[in-house]
Amino acid sequence: MEQSTTSDPSPTPATIVITGASDGIGAAAAQQLAGQGSRLLLVGRSPQKTAAVAQDVGAEHFVADFARLADVRRLADELSEATTEHGIDALANNAGGIFGDRTPTADGFEKTFQINHLAPFLLTTLLLPRLLAGGASVVNTSSVAHRLFGHLDLEDLANARRYSPRKAYGDAKLANVLFTRSLREKFHDQGLFSAAFHPGLVRTSFSTGSTSPMRWLYQSPLARLAPMISPEQGGATLAWFLTGTPGSTWTSGRYYDQDRPATRMNPQADDLELAEALWQRSAELVGLPPTP
């Protein structure tokens, strides 16, 4: 029998999904990952801005408004269809923001909580078959606000009793950390990895539509006096997580201040019972069955 002279096929490029990719650190991370051999799937709310970033970096793009859970479900279907053959290697849940008054979405949820937590929770859960197929890393963009302002009450996730923009944002960013914990607890043995991180005070359009005092930090002349970093620096940290090796580059289930394990945390962030209860409550809110 003759030996085959056919060379081994080249390795399949990693498939990386980045939400919130139309500007800020999402767009910056895409710019830095471009040309490194990965297949980039970029998600943004603005069709024009998302398409422009995608064209610039040679990526595929998808449009979804996280204030509409129907958009998230459609997005999950589109991403699943686009990754049928090889799965997803990394998912960056990077879309989010801080907003103004306590405004309900079309789905009836408080806007900050839905966009920052419920929407990425739903997207990630619906994509689990593709994520598990790829042995994926799920990277959640959180914030130091989880420690400064967050305190979750499962009976009042919408902050109906005690609302402020920064409290709602802190709660949602704390939910990101707890979601990271739950992903590790539930799926680590199946090859899924997760991390949450604070990108730093990034000089972007963050908080533009907010009535929070954080708007004055980011959008006023005070921003020149604050220790802020560029979107490129924040994007480099996001790209570091997306291309790193869990267990070597970073530890699954952890929260990081930029690229370093955080030493100061919200006391609720390590409460695995709260993380589990939040998971099951979130599943109920978005109409998914309980997850063991």
C-alpha positions in Angstrom: 0.0 0.0 0.0 1.3 3.4 -0.9 1.7 6.0 1.8 -0.4 9.1 1.3 1.6 12.2 0.4 -1.2 14.5 1.4 0.0 16.9 4.1 -2.0 17.4 7.3 -4.7 20.0 7.0 -3.9 23.4 8.5 -5.5 24.0 11.9 -8.9 25.6 11.9 -8.8 29.3 12.8 -10.2 30.2 16.2 -13.7 31.6 16.0 -14.1 34.7 18.3 -17.4 36.5 18.9 -17.3 40.0 20.3 -20.4 41.9 21.4 -20.3 45.7 21.9 -17.9 45.7 18.9 -19.0 48.9 17.1 -16.8 51.1 19.2 -14.8 51.3 22.5 -12.8 48.4 23.7 -14.8 45.9 21.6 -13.8 47.7 18.4 -10.2 48.1 19.6 -9.9 44.4 20.5 -11.1 43.5 17.0 -8.5 45.8 15.5 -5.8 44.2 17.5 -7.0 40.6 16.7 -7.3 41.3 13.0 -4.6 39.6 10.9 -3.8 37.1 13.6 -5.6 34.2 11.8 -8.8 34.2 13.9 -12.3 34.3 12.4 -13.9 37.4 14.0 -17.7 37.7 14.4 -18.6 41.2 15.6 -21.9 42.2 17.1 -23.2 45.8 17.6 -26.4 47.8 17.9 -25.6 50.2 15.1 -25.7 48.7 11.7 -23.5 51.4 10.2 -20.9 51.5 12.9 -20.7 47.7 13.2 -20.4 47.2 9.5 -17.7 49.9 9.3 -15.6 48.2 12.0 -16.1 44.8 10.4 -15.0 46.0 7.0 -11.9 47.6 8.5 -10.7 44.4 10.2 -12.0 41.9 7.7 -14.7 40.4 10.0 -18.2 39.2 9.8 -20.8 41.4 11.5 -24.2 40.9 13.2 -26.7 43.5 14.5 -28.7 43.2 17.7 -30.2 45.6 20.2 -29.8 44.1 23.7 -32.7 46.1 24.9 -34.8 43.7 22.9 -34.6 40.0 23.9 -36.1 39.0 20.5 -33.0 40.5 18.9 -30.8 38.4 21.2 -32.7 35.2 20.3 -32.3 36.0 16.6 -28.6 36.8 17.1 -28.1 33.4 18.9 -29.7 31.7 15.9 -27.6 33.5 13.4 -24.3 32.9 15.3 -25.2 29.2 15.8 -25.9 28.9 12.1 -22.6 30.6 11.3 -20.6 28.3 13.6 -22.2 25.0 12.9 -19.1 23.3 11.6 -16.5 24.1 14.3 -18.2 25.8 17.2 -17.1 29.0 19.0 -13.7 29.3 20.7 -14.2 32.5 22.6 -17.2 34.8 23.4 -16.7 38.3 24.7 -19.9 39.6 26.5 -18.7 43.2 26.1 -22.0 45.1 25.3 -23.3 47.2 28.2 -23.6 50.6 29.7 -24.9 52.9 32.4 -28.2 54.7 31.7 -30.5 57.4 33.2 -33.9 57.0 34.6 -35.4 53.7 35.6 -36.7 52.9 32.1 -38.3 49.6 31.2 -37.4 47.8 28.0 -39.9 46.4 25.5 -39.6 43.2 27.5 -40.6 44.9 30.7 -37.2 44.7 32.5 -35.1 47.6 33.9 -32.9 48.6 31.0 -29.5 48.5 32.8 -30.1 45.0 34.2 -31.3 43.7 30.8 -28.6 45.1 28.6 -25.7 44.3 31.0 -26.9 41.0 32.4 -30.1 39.4 31.1 -29.2 39.8 27.4 -25.7 38.3 27.7 -27.0 35.6 30.0 -29.6 34.6 27.4 -27.1 34.8 24.5 -24.5 32.7 26.3 -27.0 30.1 27.4 -28.5 29.8 23.9 -25.0 29.4 22.4 -23.9 26.7 24.9 -23.9 23.9 22.3 -21.5 25.9 20.1 -19.4 27.1 23.1 -19.1 23.6 24.4 -18.2 22.3 21.0 -15.4 24.7 20.8 -14.1 24.3 24.4 -14.7 28.0 24.6 -13.7 30.9 26.8 -16.5 33.2 27.9 -15.1 36.6 28.9 -17.5 39.0 30.6 -16.7 42.8 30.7 -17.6 43.8 34.3 -16.5 46.8 36.3 -15.1 48.0 39.6 -18.6 49.4 40.0 -19.6 45.9 41.1 -17.7 46.5 44.3 -18.4 50.2 44.8 -22.1 50.2 44.1 -23.5 46.7 43.8 -25.7 44.8 46.2 -28.1 42.3 44.7 -31.5 41.6 46.1 -33.1 38.7 44.2 -36.5 40.0 45.2 -35.8 43.4 43.7 -33.5 42.9 40.7 -35.1 45.9 39.0 -34.3 48.2 41.9 -37.9 49.3 42.1 -37.5 50.2 45.7 -34.1 51.9 45.6 -33.1 53.0 42.1 -30.1 55.1 41.0 -28.2 54.8 37.8 -25.0 53.8 39.5 -26.7 51.3 41.8 -28.4 49.6 38.8 -25.1 49.5 37.0 -23.2 48.2 40.0 -25.8 45.4 40.5 -25.6 44.4 36.8 -21.8 44.3 36.9 -22.0 42.2 40.1 -24.3 39.9 38.2 -21.6 39.6 35.5 -19.2 38.3 38.1 -21.7 35.9 39.6 -22.5 34.6 36.1 -18.8 34.0 35.6 -18.7 32.0 38.8 -21.8 29.9 37.7 -20.4 29.2 34.3 -17.3 27.7 35.9 -19.3 25.7 38.4 -21.7 24.3 35.8 -19.6 23.7 32.8 -15.9 23.6 33.7 -15.9 19.7 33.6 -17.3 20.0 30.0 -14.4 22.2 28.9 -15.9 25.6 29.2 -13.9 28.5 30.8 -15.0 31.9 32.0 -13.5 35.1 33.4 -14.8 38.6 34.3 -12.7 41.7 34.2 -12.7 45.4 34.9 -11.0 47.0 31.8 -10.0 50.2 33.7 -11.3 53.7 33.3 -11.4 53.8 29.5 -11.7 57.1 27.6 -14.8 56.2 25.5 -18.4 57.4 25.0 -19.4 55.3 28.1 -22.1 57.0 30.2 -23.0 59.5 27.5 -26.8 58.8 28.0 -26.6 58.6 31.8 -27.7 61.0 34.5 -25.2 59.3 36.9 -22.3 61.3 38.3 -20.1 58.9 36.4 -21.0 60.9 33.3 -19.1 63.9 34.7 -16.1 61.7 35.2 -16.1 60.3 31.7 -17.5 63.2 29.6 -16.5 66.4 31.3 -13.1 68.2 31.4 -12.5 66.3 34.7 -11.8 63.3 32.5 -8.4 64.9 31.7 -7.5 64.7 35.4 -8.6 61.1 36.0 -6.2 58.2 35.5 -7.9 57.1 32.3 -6.6 54.8 29.6 -7.2 54.6 25.9 -9.7 52.3 24.2 -6.6 50.6 22.6 -5.3 49.7 26.1 -8.6 48.4 27.3 -9.0 46.5 24.0 -5.6 44.9 24.5 -6.8 43.5 27.8 -9.9 42.1 26.3 -7.9 40.5 23.4 -5.5 39.1 26.0 -8.3 37.2 27.6 -9.8 36.0 24.3 -6.5 34.6 23.0 -5.1 33.4 26.3 -4.9 29.9 27.6 -7.2 29.3 30.6 -5.3 27.7 33.4 -2.1 29.3 32.2 -2.8 32.8 31.0 -5.7 33.3 33.4 -7.8 31.3 35.9 -11.3 30.3 35.1 -14.0 31.6 37.3 -12.0 34.6 38.5 -12.6 38.3 38.4 -9.7 40.5 37.2 -8.7 44.1 37.6 -7.5 44.6 34.0 -5.1 41.6 33.6 -4.4 40.9 37.3 -6.5 38.9 39.7 -8.5 41.3 41.8 -7.6 41.6 45.5 -10.7 43.6 46.5 -14.1 42.2 45.8 -17.8 42.8 46.6 -18.6 40.3 49.5 -21.4 38.9 47.4 -19.1 38.1 44.5 -18.0 34.8 46.2 -21.4 33.7 47.3 -22.0 30.5 45.2 -25.5 30.1 46.5 -26.4 33.6 45.4 -24.8 32.9 42.0 -26.9 29.8 41.6 -30.1 31.6 42.7 -29.3 34.4 40.2 -28.8 31.9 37.4 -32.1 30.2 38.0 -34.0 33.5 38.4 -32.4 34.9 35.2 -33.4 31.7 33.3 -37.0 32.1 34.6 -37.1 35.8 33.5 -35.9 35.1 30.0 -38.1 32.0 29.6 -35.5 29.3 29.7 -35.7 26.0 31.7 -33.7 25.6 34.9 -30.1 24.5 34.4 -28.8 21.8 36.8 
